[in-house]
Every structure is written in C-alpha cells, then in structure tokens.
Amino acid sequence: MTTLTTASPEETQAAGAALAAVLAPGDVVLLCGDLGAGKTTFVQGVGDALGVGEPMTSPTFTLVQTYGSDPVVVHADAWRLTNLREVLDLGLDELLDGGAIALVEWGDTVAAAVGRPAFVVRLERTGDGEDQRLVTVEVTDESLAARLAKLAGMLSPADGP
C-alpha cells in the first residue's frame, strides 16, 4: 500500500498521472471514496497521462464512457448499479481482454465482480483545507506488487492521517 496527501485538484490529478505511468493494457483501477472525494479528478489525471485528449467527466448516467486513446481508456461509474448482472452488462471483460484500461468509480461496489487483479485507489477528504485529500493505493493481487512498489517510489509519502 502507498499513501500520499494532496492539497489541490491539480495535485490529485498529478497522483493519477503517476498511477498511469505504471498501468498496462488490461488493467483495472477501482476508485473508492465518498461523493466529492475526488475520484473523477484523479481519473482526469490518469486520462491526461494516457493521452485521452478530451475532457473526462463522471459517466454517472451513461455508466461507461470509452476514449479512443492508445491504450483505450474505459471510464465507468458503478454508483447506480444494484446487482451483479448490471456489472456484467457493462462489458468490461471484453474491453479489458481487448487491451483497454478500466477506471471504475465506486469500484468498491463492484470489486467482487471484476474477477481480475486491480489497483484500488481510495480518496478521502482530510485536514482543514477543502481540497486536501488522502490518497491510498493498494492492489488486490501480488501480481501487481512490483508496479505498486514502482508507484510508491514515484510518490512522496503521506504526512500521516
């Protein structure tokens, strides 16, 4: 697990860009945090670093937005999903098998249905500043441990919770 504190939306985006540097086609990133915690801001940093080249907004009502970058980036929002069938209907497996990178907001609600190793990013408001966030990144499988260690080396440690 690696943690850092960000003090602005730009720093949260920079943390996303750092994660993008260790992602590979077929990877899943599950984003967790309360409403307004900075999940979409983090996703914007990942997308910018992966060359999405267009504004990324939360796909709350469309559920999935696919961006024609290389690799393809799939941005999903699981907030409104209520059962496993709806998660499967998103078609993430097919997209991931095709080499896409999936960024799933409210990822904690679908983690069990993903069925593959994933990076889990937790964002929490912290401190006195409105924009300050504690960002924690962990992995669900040891096969991603070396890339998590590389990410940890790129980020400065958190000041502490």
C-alpha positions as CSV (number, residue, x, y, z in Angstrom):
1,M,0.0,0.0,0.0
2,T,1.2,3.5,-0.7
3,T,-0.3,6.8,0.5
4,L,0.1,10.5,-0.1
5,T,-1.7,13.7,0.7
6,T,-2.7,16.1,-2.0
7,A,-3.6,19.7,-1.3
8,S,-5.3,20.7,-4.6
9,P,-7.2,19.2,-7.5
10,E,-4.0,19.6,-9.6
11,E,-2.1,17.5,-7.1
12,T,-4.8,14.9,-7.1
13,Q,-4.6,14.8,-10.9
14,A,-0.8,14.5,-10.7
15,A,-1.3,11.5,-8.4
16,G,-3.5,10.0,-11.1
17,A,-0.8,10.7,-13.7
18,A,1.7,8.9,-11.6
19,L,-0.5,5.8,-11.4
20,A,-0.9,6.0,-15.2
21,A,2.8,5.5,-15.6
22,V,2.6,2.0,-14.1
23,L,-0.6,0.9,-15.8
24,A,-0.7,-1.6,-18.7
25,P,-3.4,-2.7,-21.1
26,G,-5.9,-4.9,-19.4
27,D,-5.5,-3.2,-16.0
28,V,-8.4,-2.3,-13.7
29,V,-8.4,0.7,-11.3
30,L,-11.2,0.7,-8.7
31,L,-11.8,4.2,-7.3
32,C,-13.4,4.4,-3.9
33,G,-14.5,7.4,-1.8
34,D,-17.4,9.4,-0.8
35,L,-19.3,11.7,-3.1
36,G,-17.0,14.7,-3.9
37,A,-13.9,12.8,-2.7
38,G,-12.0,13.5,-5.9
39,K,-12.5,10.2,-7.9
40,T,-13.2,12.0,-11.2
41,T,-10.4,14.4,-10.6
42,F,-8.0,11.5,-10.1
43,V,-9.4,9.8,-13.3
44,Q,-8.7,13.1,-15.2
45,G,-5.0,12.8,-14.3
46,V,-4.8,9.2,-15.4
47,G,-6.6,10.0,-18.7
48,D,-4.4,13.0,-19.4
49,A,-1.3,11.0,-18.8
50,L,-2.6,8.2,-21.1
51,G,-3.3,10.6,-23.9
52,V,-7.1,10.8,-23.7
53,G,-7.1,14.3,-25.1
54,E,-10.6,15.2,-24.2
55,P,-12.5,16.3,-21.1
56,M,-13.3,13.4,-18.8
57,T,-16.5,13.7,-16.7
58,S,-18.2,11.2,-14.4
59,P,-20.3,8.8,-16.5
60,T,-23.0,8.6,-13.8
61,F,-25.9,8.4,-16.3
62,T,-24.2,6.8,-19.3
63,L,-22.4,4.3,-16.9
64,V,-19.5,3.8,-19.3
65,Q,-17.5,6.2,-21.5
66,T,-14.8,4.8,-23.8
67,Y,-12.0,7.0,-25.0
68,G,-10.1,6.3,-28.2
69,S,-6.6,6.8,-26.7
70,D,-3.8,4.2,-27.0
71,P,-4.4,2.1,-25.0
72,V,-8.2,2.6,-25.0
73,V,-9.4,4.0,-21.6
74,V,-12.8,3.0,-20.3
75,H,-14.3,5.2,-17.6
76,A,-17.2,3.5,-15.7
77,D,-19.4,4.7,-12.9
78,A,-20.9,1.9,-10.7
79,W,-22.8,4.2,-8.4
80,R,-26.2,3.4,-9.8
81,L,-25.6,-0.3,-10.3
82,T,-27.6,-2.5,-8.0
83,N,-26.7,-6.1,-8.9
84,L,-24.1,-8.4,-10.4
85,R,-25.9,-8.7,-13.7
86,E,-25.7,-4.9,-14.3
87,V,-22.0,-5.0,-13.6
88,L,-21.5,-7.8,-16.2
89,D,-23.7,-6.0,-18.7
90,L,-21.1,-3.2,-18.7
91,G,-18.9,-5.4,-20.9
92,L,-15.7,-4.6,-19.0
93,D,-14.3,-8.1,-19.5
94,E,-14.5,-7.8,-23.3
95,L,-12.9,-4.4,-23.3
96,L,-10.2,-5.4,-20.9
97,D,-9.4,-8.5,-23.0
98,G,-9.1,-6.2,-25.9
99,G,-6.4,-4.2,-24.1
100,A,-8.3,-1.4,-22.6
101,I,-7.6,0.1,-19.2
102,A,-10.7,0.4,-17.0
103,L,-11.2,3.2,-14.4
104,V,-14.2,2.4,-12.3
105,E,-15.7,4.9,-9.9
106,W,-17.5,3.5,-6.9
107,G,-15.3,0.5,-7.5
108,D,-15.7,-0.9,-4.1
109,T,-19.3,-1.8,-5.1
110,V,-18.2,-4.0,-8.0
111,A,-14.8,-5.3,-6.8
112,A,-16.1,-8.9,-6.3
113,A,-17.5,-8.9,-9.9
114,V,-14.3,-7.7,-11.6
115,G,-12.6,-11.1,-11.4
116,R,-9.1,-9.9,-12.1
117,P,-6.3,-8.2,-10.2
118,A,-6.9,-4.5,-9.7
119,F,-5.4,-1.3,-8.3
120,V,-7.7,0.1,-5.6
121,V,-7.5,3.9,-5.1
122,R,-9.2,5.3,-2.0
123,L,-9.7,9.1,-1.8
124,E,-10.7,10.8,1.5
125,R,-11.1,14.4,2.4
126,T,-8.7,15.2,5.2
127,G,-7.3,18.2,7.0
128,D,-8.7,21.7,7.2
129,G,-8.4,22.5,3.5
130,E,-11.4,21.9,1.3
131,D,-9.1,20.5,-1.4
132,Q,-6.9,18.3,0.8
133,R,-7.1,14.6,0.1
134,L,-5.6,11.4,1.5
135,V,-4.9,9.1,-1.5
136,T,-4.3,5.4,-0.8
137,V,-3.4,2.9,-3.5
138,E,-3.3,-0.8,-2.9
139,V,-3.5,-3.9,-5.1
140,T,-5.8,-6.9,-4.9
141,D,-3.2,-9.4,-6.0
142,E,0.5,-9.9,-5.6
143,S,1.0,-9.9,-9.4
144,L,0.7,-6.1,-9.2
145,A,3.0,-5.7,-6.3
146,A,6.1,-4.7,-8.3
147,R,4.2,-2.0,-10.1
148,L,2.7,-0.7,-6.8
149,A,6.3,-0.5,-5.4
150,K,7.3,1.5,-8.5
151,L,4.5,3.9,-7.9
152,A,5.4,4.2,-4.3
153,G,8.9,5.2,-5.4
154,M,7.4,8.0,-7.6
155,L,5.2,9.5,-4.9
156,S,6.2,11.1,-1.7
157,P,4.9,9.5,1.5
158,A,1.8,10.9,3.3
159,D,2.3,13.3,6.1
160,G,0.2,10.9,8.2
161,P,-3.5,10.6,8.7
